[in-house]
Amino acid sequence: MRSIWNGAISFGLVSIPIKLVNATESHSISFRQIHLEDGGRIRYRKVCELEDKEVSGAEIGKGYEDADGTIVPITDEDLAHLPLPTAKTIEIVAFVPADSIDPLQMDAAYYLAAGGAPAAKPYTLLREALKRSNKVAIAKYALRGRERLGMLRVVEDAIAMHGLLWPDEVRAPEGVAPDAKVNINDKELDLADALMDTLGGIDLDELHDEYREALEEVVAAKAAGETPPESPEPAKGGKVLDLMAALEKSVKAAKESRGEEDAEVTHLPARKSARTAPKQTAGKKSTSTAKKTTAKKSTASTSAKKTTAKSTQGARKTASKTTTAKETTAKKTAAKKTTSRKRTA
């Protein structure tokens, strides 16, 4: 990686020589302007207004246009001698918690490479101090003709710097939020939470620029004299006016895309079991009733048997008593007859 700026980090009385390297790169496809009639390139030529002739890059310098139109020439030497400590130094002014930085202020990102062997020790010291403190460093530096604000943080074993916008460069969100008063109920929030949980996290390395890939296919097809691939028609979805319905459909679609059961299917078994439950309960009641009826019948049968047994026993006792009485009467009669015979004799 090629450095775009050389300087030093000022860390109290410690100075760390560093090289500024771009931490990001653009993969976007750029186009040239052409003449539609014959396909010729359209170029912008740098022409001097006074002499009306094209000039080369070596002949072009910087100048500041005053309010009256006067041009004040500014040389690289003038810029090198700016009365600023940040002209060639990234000056750390504070250490703050990372979450105190508004992401709206984030700008371009750079890596800070140690400038030679002598920078290794103080570079590592700053890196480890940032790690242990769980803080980021706020710094000021000058780059491309202006002083800027930056945030230094640790990325793996390197120190990275994010350019920050000045606070007055970030607009307040006035007039952005809806004016109408809106009430959100708990069910809608629950569904929103369910959708967030279903979508879950993602590995950012899995994401890629599909637009650029499609554009490359079109360019390749045109270069080969073939018909560019047609884009698939977007799915036509009905306009959902009900927020709850939209959330439910979103949860369902998210689950289907992840190969999970959709939201409605997960509810269906519960509804079926709820409907079949009475039948099962009824069945249980019928079985219970049958058992109770059988029990009653058994009880009745048992009672009948007991009654019959009692009747039989009673009859037997009655018969026994009758027989015994008859025998006693017969014995008494026989005794009387015997007595009367004795008297007669």
Summary of the structure (lengths in Angstrom):
residues: 345
radius of gyration: 50.5
end to end distance: 164.4
largest distance: 195.2
contacts: 697
relative contact order: 0.07
helix: 47%
strand: 22%
